[in-house]
């Protein structure tokens, strides 16, 4: 198992109603095929996601925190659990599994973006890259490492990334999985591809994991917060 196993807790802790597991609203995988197509072609609908749950018995949009992006770890989910509890609001899970994109295609897309940014001297934010590529922070960092082995320089300043390419690096270095690649380039590219496969596996898991499992982890998170608070007094 690559994901953290769920650990049940049978403690008789007293928690108020707002901290029980009924504050998580499961509205995953409800988007239409048209919406998925729009997202996959970078033509996302202008309709706010809150409109999808407006006038619905499933959730109160005025008193809900809406999770639109599919998480890739329980740590990410716990951040949302804590936020919902802190604000005493429901957590509406409205994310959908994105259309699968082969990791090799994402790798080629990253190279294309790097070449474009290097040529135009334009900066790019972390959020822009993550949304464009549909990847997480860990994969993005590994992607930067692979780019550096291809002769790109990645610098962060003024809250944005600046990617430049050394003039002497030609296109012959931009195919790390060619028959006779540099072992260092190939290794970094393979690590990036492996991270993408793992990330896609995890996102699929969080789209399919039973609500009861999510509720168990949420309750455990709340109990841990209570335990930590008690130690302060």
FENQUIGI-V126538 format. One record per run of one state. SS is the DSSP state (hx for helix, st for strand, lp for the rest). FROM is the first residue (numbers start at 1). TO is the last residue. Records with the same first field share a line. If there is no record, write none. Layout:
BEGIN
SS=FROM-TO / FROM-TO
END
This chain:
BEGIN
lp=1-16 / 20-20 / 27-32 / 41-49 / 54-60 / 68-73 / 88-89 / 94-102 / 121-123 / 125-125 / 134-136 / 150-151 / 158-159 / 166-170 / 174-182 / 209-210 / 231-233
hx=17-19 / 21-23 / 33-40 / 50-53 / 61-63 / 74-87 / 103-120 / 126-133 / 137-149 / 171-173 / 183-208 / 211-230
st=24-26 / 64-67 / 90-93 / 124-124 / 152-157 / 160-165
END
